[in-house]
Amino acid sequence: MKNLAGLMKQASQMQSKMEEMQARLQTIELVGEAGAGMVRVTMNGKGELRGIKIDPKIVDPADSEVLEDLILAAHRDAKAKIDAAMAAEMQQVTGGLNLPAGFKLPF
C-alpha cells in the first residue's frame, strides 16, 4: 500500500506542475514569421492568435494568394515554436519520464 500512496502523491504533484505549466504557457507569446519577416503572427502558448503584422510593401490587391500563403506559413511557424516550448515544459514537468506516445496529462 505504501507504493500506491507514493504513486498517488507523485500523480498529485505532477498534476500541480501541469497546472503551473499551463498557466506559464498562457502568458508566453511566440512569433512566427514568413516571407523574411514580412508577415508575423503572434500566438500565446495555448495556440490563441494574438496578432498579425503585415509589411505594407507586400500588400498587392491583385495577388492576395501570396499574402494568404504567407499568413498560413507564419501561423505554422508560430505553432511549431509553441509545440517546441510545450515539449520543453513537459520535459521539465515529467522530469524526463518517457511517457507513451499519445499519453495525455493531466489524467
C-alpha positions in Angstrom: 0.0 0.0 0.0 2.9 2.3 0.6 3.7 2.2 -3.2 0.2 3.1 -4.1 0.2 6.1 -1.7 3.5 7.2 -3.0 2.3 6.9 -6.6 -0.9 8.9 -5.8 1.3 11.6 -4.2 3.5 11.7 -7.3 0.5 11.9 -9.5 -0.9 14.8 -7.5 2.4 16.7 -7.6 2.6 16.1 -11.4 -0.9 17.5 -11.8 0.0 20.6 -9.8 3.1 21.0 -12.0 0.9 20.6 -15.2 -1.4 23.3 -14.0 1.6 25.6 -13.4 2.9 24.8 -16.8 -0.4 25.6 -18.5 -0.6 28.9 -16.7 3.0 29.8 -17.8 2.2 28.8 -21.4 -0.8 31.1 -21.5 1.4 34.0 -20.6 4.2 33.5 -23.2 3.9 34.8 -26.7 5.7 33.4 -29.7 6.1 35.0 -33.1 6.0 33.0 -36.3 7.4 34.6 -39.5 7.2 34.1 -43.2 8.5 36.0 -46.2 11.7 37.0 -44.5 9.7 38.6 -41.6 7.3 40.5 -43.8 4.4 38.6 -42.2 4.4 37.9 -38.5 1.9 36.0 -36.5 1.9 36.2 -32.7 0.3 33.4 -30.6 0.3 32.6 -27.0 1.4 29.2 -25.6 -2.2 27.9 -25.7 -2.3 28.5 -29.5 -4.5 31.5 -29.4 -3.8 34.1 -32.1 -2.8 37.4 -30.6 -1.8 39.5 -33.6 -0.8 39.7 -37.2 1.7 42.2 -38.6 1.9 42.6 -42.4 4.5 44.7 -44.1 2.6 47.1 -46.4 5.1 46.5 -49.2 3.7 43.0 -49.8 0.0 44.0 -50.0 -1.0 43.7 -53.6 -4.7 43.6 -54.2 -4.2 41.8 -57.5 -2.2 39.0 -55.8 -3.9 38.1 -52.5 -2.9 34.4 -52.7 0.7 35.2 -51.9 -0.3 37.1 -48.8 -2.7 34.3 -47.8 0.1 31.7 -48.2 2.5 33.9 -46.1 -0.1 34.2 -43.3 -0.5 30.4 -43.2 3.2 29.9 -43.2 3.7 32.3 -40.4 1.0 30.6 -38.4 2.6 27.2 -38.9 5.9 28.6 -37.8 4.4 30.1 -34.6 2.6 26.8 -34.0 5.8 24.8 -34.3 7.5 27.2 -31.8 4.6 26.6 -29.4 4.9 22.9 -29.8 8.6 23.0 -29.1 8.1 25.2 -26.0 5.4 22.9 -24.8 7.6 19.9 -25.2 10.4 21.6 -23.3 7.9 22.5 -20.5 6.5 18.9 -20.4 10.1 17.5 -20.2 10.6 19.6 -17.0 7.2 18.6 -15.5 7.7 14.9 -16.1 11.3 15.0 -15.1 12.4 13.2 -18.2 9.9 10.4 -17.7 9.3 8.9 -21.1 5.6 8.7 -21.5 3.9 6.7 -24.2 3.0 8.5 -27.4 -0.4 10.0 -27.2 -0.4 9.9 -23.4 -2.4 12.9 -22.2 -1.8 14.8 -19.0 -3.4 15.8 -16.7 -5.1 12.5 -16.1 
